[in-house]
């Protein structure tokens, strides 16, 4: 069984998240989704999540594409120990996630995940659905 792992805040599931899940699932047999803890969300998003970690976890867990949901680590210092505990064969990064493949590779090697493959996935409808680039009026037009 080939295990794939992805990471995110998942602050309200939307079609982009579902596309992320589908792309990742195509690279293996079992999808593990790591949901960011409330404590670390502001480090990545520069603001707190709208939904609590429990609510976000429940949403992700209820998605049929997800085989297992886990909470991420509460500190960025032990992030790769958290990944190593799941022993993924594949790690998928979202097109706009902060992590760089070279850094991920080095850190995976440090925790003994020498054979874990890393893939950067494609954006979902990048012309119309990149929230950090869209204005409210553009968002309304895409509905």
N, C-alpha and C positions, 0 to 999 in steps of 0.2 A: 504494500500500500504506500503510495506516494503522498506525503503530507505537505500541504501548502499553508503558509502563514502570512497573514496581512495585519496591518495595524492602522488605527485611526481613532478619531474622537467619535464619529458617527452621531453627531448632534442633530437627530431627526433624520431618519433614512429618506433618501431621495433617489431618483433614477441614476444619478452618477454613482452613488454607493452600490446600488444593485449591479450596475455595469462593472464596477470594480470587483465585486464578488464573483460575477460570471467569468470575467477574464482570468481571475486567479484560479478559479475552480477548474478551468480548462487545462491547467498545468499540472494537475494531480487528481487524486482520488478523494482526499479528505481535507476540508477547508477549516482551518483554525483562524478565528478572528479575535485579535487582541484589542480590547476596548480601553482607551486611555482613562486613567483615574482622574477624578476631579482636581486633585492636587497638582497635576502636571499639565492639564489642558491650557492654562494661561501661558505656559512656557512656549507652546506651539502656536496657539491661536491669538495670543496677546489679549485675550479676554476670557472670562469664565464661560463654560458651556451653558446653554439655555436649559438643557435637561440634566438631571443628576446622573451620576455614573450608573446607578441602579436602573434608572429608566432607559438609558442608552444601552446598557447590557441586555435588558429585557427585549428591547426592539431588535437588536442584533440576533439574540438567541432565537427569536421567533421566526426569523427568516429561513425559509426552506433550503436556501443555497448554503447556509452555514451548518457545518457538522458539529462544531464546538466553538463556543465563545468563552473567552477567558478575560479576566481583568489584567491590564498591563501593570507594570511595576510602578510603585508609588515614588520611586526616585530614579532619576536619569542615570545615576551611578551604577545601578544593577540591571539596567535594561537588557543587556545581552545574556545575563544569567537567566532572566525571565524567558528569553527566546530559547536558550539551551534546554530549559526544562521541558519544552514541547518537542524538541528534536525534529524540526522541520527539514524536509528534503529541499524545499523551495521557499524562498522569501520573495514576496512581490511587493514592490514599492509603487505607490500611486504616482502619477505623472507630476504632481505638484508637491510631493512630500519632501521635507527638508533633507533627509538622509541622502548621502552620496554613495553610490555603489562601492567605490574603492574603500571608503571608511567602513561600510558595513562588512565588506569582505575581511578586512583586517580584524575587526572586532569579533566576527564569527570564528575566525581562526583561533583567536585567543581563548574562546570558550569551548574549543574542540569540535566545532561544526565545519570541518575542513571541506566536506563534500557538498554542503548546502549551496544550491544554485540561487542566484539573485537575478530578478527580472524587474525592469521598469515598465509598468503597464501604460497603455495608451489613454489619452483623455477621452471623456465622454462628451461628444458634441462641443468641442472647444470653441467654436465660433459663437455659440449662444449660451453656454452653461458654465463659464468660469466665473464664479461668484466674486473673486477678488478683482476682476477687471470690469464687471458689469455695474452699471448704474441702475437705480430702482426702475426707471422708465424702460430700460432695456429688458429687465427681468419681466416686467409686466407684458411686454410684447412677445416674450417667448412662451407665454401660457397658451 
